[in-house]
Amino acid sequence: MKEYIFKQYLDNILNHLGISLEELLDETKERRITEARYILYFLCQQRGMQIAEIQSYMKAQGFDVALSTMTRGVEKAKEIVDNDPDYKYIVRKLENIEL
């Protein structure tokens, strides 16, 4: 139902970080990629999406991720945003979408 919002956040993150969709969906443990996914999950959850809903959107993009991994990702993103004013500023910019 909120897939359009998910895709807007996804585009914002890809453009801001200068990474491709393929890089984001790669199963790498590279920090810049995992943090990008965590921020995506965090933004979506802050917008009222359930983790399972976000998971289905990720799967539609070609990335199969466990709910527990996503939950940890949201927690990690929240921790980063709460403790790093630069991340807080970036997340505020990434939240801006056109409906």
N, C-alpha and C positions, 0 to 999 in steps of 0.2 A: 504494500500500500504506500509506503514511503520510499520506494525505490528511486524515485526522481531525486529526492533529497540525498540519499546515499550516493548517487552518481555525481551530484554537485560537489559533495564533500570529497569524493574520490578525485574528481578533476582538480579541485582546489589544491589538494595535497600533492598530486603529481606535478602540477604546474609550479607550486611554491618550492618544492624540493628538487625539481629538475630530474625526476626519475620517471621511467616508463612504467606502463601497466605491467609489462612482462617482468620488470625488476621487482615491483611490489608483490607480484604473485609468485615469485620464485621462492622456494622453500629455504632460502638462505637464513643464516643467523646473524647476518651483518647488521650492526646496530642501527644504521640510518634507515634500513629497510624495515626492520622489526618495529622501530619506533614510529615509522610512518603508518604501519598497520595499526599499531596501538592507538595512535591519535585518531585514525579513522573510526575504530570501534568506539572510542571515547566520545567523539563528536556525535556519532549516531545515537549512542545510548543517552547522551545529554539531551538529545532531541526527542526522546521518548520511545525509541525503538528497543524492542526486546533483543537480547543476545541471539536467540534462535532466528529472529527475522534478519538480523545483520549477517548471520551465518549463511542464510539462504541466498542473500545478495552476493556474498563472497563466492559461494559455490557457483552461482550463475556466471560469475566472472572467470571461473576456472580454478578457484582456490578452495580446497576442502580443508576446513580447520575445525578442530574440536571446540566444543563450548567452553570447556575448562581452560583452554589456551586463550580464548577470547576474553574470558572473565579475568584471567591474570593480566592480560594485555590492558584491559580497561583500568584495573587497579594500578598497574605500573604507570600508565599515562596520567592518571589522576595524581599520583605521587609526584611525577615529574612537573606537571603543571602547578601543583600546590607549592613546590619548592624552588621553582626556577621562573623568575619574572619574565625572562626572554621567551620561554615556552608559553607562558600565559598570554603574552602579547601575540605571539604567532597563532595560537589557537583562536584567539578572538578574531584575528584576520581571516582565518580559515573557516570560521563559522558563517561568514557572510556569503549568502547564496541568493540567487534570483528564483523566485517562485512563479 
